[in-house]
Amino acid sequence: MTSDHVILQGISIFADDSATALKQISELVEEGLGGYVCFSGAHGMSEAYRDTYVLQAHREATLVLPDGVPLVWFGKSRGHKQMEQMAGPAFLPRLLNHAGRHQWRVFLFGADAATLGNVAERAESEFPGVVICGAHSPRFGEVADWDNAQIRDMITAARADVVLVGLSTPKQELWMHLNSKLLDGPVLLGFGAALDIFAGVRQDAPAALRGSGLEWAYRVFSEPRRLARRYARSIPTFLWLVVRDRSKGSARSL
């Protein structure tokens, strides 16, 4: 697979359009290559800076797609004018539509059982051909404390083509990194809260804000106790990473 990428803190971020991204994911599935896909933004980049394991999980991902507008701005400032935002809530229906046309077997992992049930019902209703072949909601706790061998056995027994992972960042990136190479074939996609939005248990940002770079403000307003601290930390960290990258680029050009 070939495409444009932009590098930030050693992470190769997909810098093409969403149609090309979907094509590459389809190739991974149809050829049984496996791997995992991160949907990342300023928060993901900030977590990667703070934790070497999260950094490694991003660096070794098969694809890192720009979930947030700031990453798109960064890529375009580096000359990737065709780069598009690939927000999970918008990309998920496109993926399921493609999965239905190709009759992919889809395994749901993360969130809670009721949410996964809603995802399964809507996916099979709206996207004929999609086969929800299994679902599992892990208990609360750290990734390393779960019975990951048993979870992998469930996914293997279900003969999944793709696994939609609905955990928080960075937990889902750590889980995919830990388990991807131990699974034979399925592509793991870290959709996070996009599964909650698809299930109808959480609201997406209003259409007027999508693509503006201000979706984070809506999320903080909606869940201040959970998200205010996250964005107060991640936004300055991301801006510093961009400034640091620009400084390094200037030094290399001297």
Order of alpha helices (4+ residues) and beta strands (2+ residues): beta-beta-alpha-beta-alpha-alpha-beta-alpha-alpha-beta-alpha-beta-alpha-beta-alpha-beta-alpha-alpha-alpha
